[in-house]
């Protein structure tokens, strides 16, 4: 019975982690403009994501622009995109394998359910996905904090941690928990 509960809980954690990974990849709020000076009236906020930049004016009007060229992107952003796309693909695959594993775990004749080999594969895939999500999210978070406290970075270019990073950290934690439950 406890094995079944762990499998279902792992499936729920993995599903929520997969959706969070999709959301974090698509969200434009990876880096948001920082308001560090004494100016209390802020007319616009800048959001920078993996796929687009957005400007929010007075919280009423939002203008987003996709990046023009993949070749014109800085190499770190290309690496972040690649890692997050790989994480999305692996998260979907891990979730599908976990569904198959839960479905084909058969009750034993005299004992607990026999664990399907799909369960172990799903656990490893969830662990890998969690790591793949945490690397680009933490890398971006570290760069934002480093630049924020660097006096050489001009104040208008300073950024703060965006909502996508928090979603990514939570998703990575859920995926790692799902993988641990399956393993």
N, C-alpha and C positions, 0 to 999 in steps of 0.2 A: 504494500500500500504506500509506504513512504517513497519507494522508487517512482511510482506513478505520480505522486504529488511533486517530486523533484522534477520529473520530466515536464509536467504541465507548467510548473512555475518557470522552469528554464525556457520553455517555449514562449511564455508570456513576456519574460524579460528580453528574450532574443527578438521577439516581434516588435516590442516597444523600442529596443535599441536600434533595430533595422529602420523603423520609421524616423527615429531621431537622427540617424545617420543621413537618411535622404533629406530631411529638413535642414540639417546643418550644412549640407553640401549646396543646397539651393538658396539658402538665406543670404541676403546681401549684407547682413550686419556682423561681419567678421571683425572689422575695425571701424569704430565710430569716432567722430570728431570729439576732441577733448576741449572742455571749456575751463581753462586753468587760470585765466586772468580775472581781473575784478569786474569784467563786463558781465552784468547780470542779465541784460537783454540780448537774447540770442535769436537771430532771425532765421538761421538755417543750420541744419546738421548734415554732416556728410557721412555716408555709410559706404564702406568698401567691402566687397565680397569676392568670391572666386570667379564669378561670371559677369558681374556688373558693378558699377558705382551708382549710388543714388544720392539725391539732395532733397531733403525735406525742408520746406519753407514754412515756418511758423506752425509746424505740425498739421497744416491743412493741405498742402500741395506736395506731392511726391513725384519727382522726375528721376527715372532710372535710365541708364544707358549701358548697353552691353559693350564689352570690350571690343574694339574694332578688329583687331587681328590677333590670332594666336601667336604668331611669330614675333609680335611686338611686345609680348608680355615679359616681365622680368623672370629669369629662371626659377627663383624661389616660388613664385606664384604658379608657374607651370608644374613644378614638383608637387605643390599642395593640391592642385587640381587632379593630377594623376593619382596621388595617394587616396584622395577622397573618392574618386570614381572607382578605383579598385576596391576600396572599402565598401562602397554601395553594392557592387556586383557580388562580392564575397558575402555580405550580410544577407542579400536575397537568397543566394545559394545555400548558405548555412541554415536559413529559416526553412527553406523547402526540404532540405535533408532532415532537419529536425522533425518536421511534420511527418515525413515518411518513416523516420525512426520511431516516433511515438505510435504511429498507426500499426507498424509491424512488430512491435514488442509484444510477444505472445506470453500468456500466462503459462507457467510451468505445470507439469502434471501434479506434482506434490509440493511445490515450493513457490517462491516468488516468480515474478515475470522474468522471462529470459530477455536479456538486453540485446537489442539489435545492433549490428555493427554500424548502422547509420547513426546511432546515438553518439558513439565515440567520435565519428567523423564530424557530426554537427558540433560537438564540444570543441574539437580542435579548430574548426572553422570559425566558431564564435570567438574563441580566444585570439586567433589571428586577426579577425576583424576588429576586435576591441583595440588591439595594438595598433592596427592601421589607422583607426580613427584618432587615437590619442596622440600619435606622432605629429601629424600636421596641426592639430588643434593646439597642442602644447608648444610646438615650435612657434606658431603665430603668437600665442599668448606671451611667450618669453620675449619675442622680438618687440612686441608692443610695450611691455614693461621696460625693457632696456632703452628703447627710444624715448619713452615718456620721461625717464629720469636723466637722459643725456642732455647736458646743457648746450651741446652743439646743434641739436635739432631745433629749428625755429618753432615757436609756439603754435603758429597756424598749422603746422604739419604733425603736431603731436596727436596721437590717437589713444582711445581707451578700448578695453575689452568689449566686444560686441556680444549680443545675445546668442549668435550662432556658436560662439566658443563654449558658452555654458551648456548649450544643447549638445554639443559635441562631447564635452567631458561627461555629461550624464549618460549619453548614449554609449560611450566607450566603457563606462563603469557597468552599465547594464549588460552589455555584450560580454564583458569579462566574467560577470556573475553567472550569466547563462552558460558560458563555456565551462566554468568551474562546476556547475551543477550537473552538466552532462558528463563531464570527465569523472 
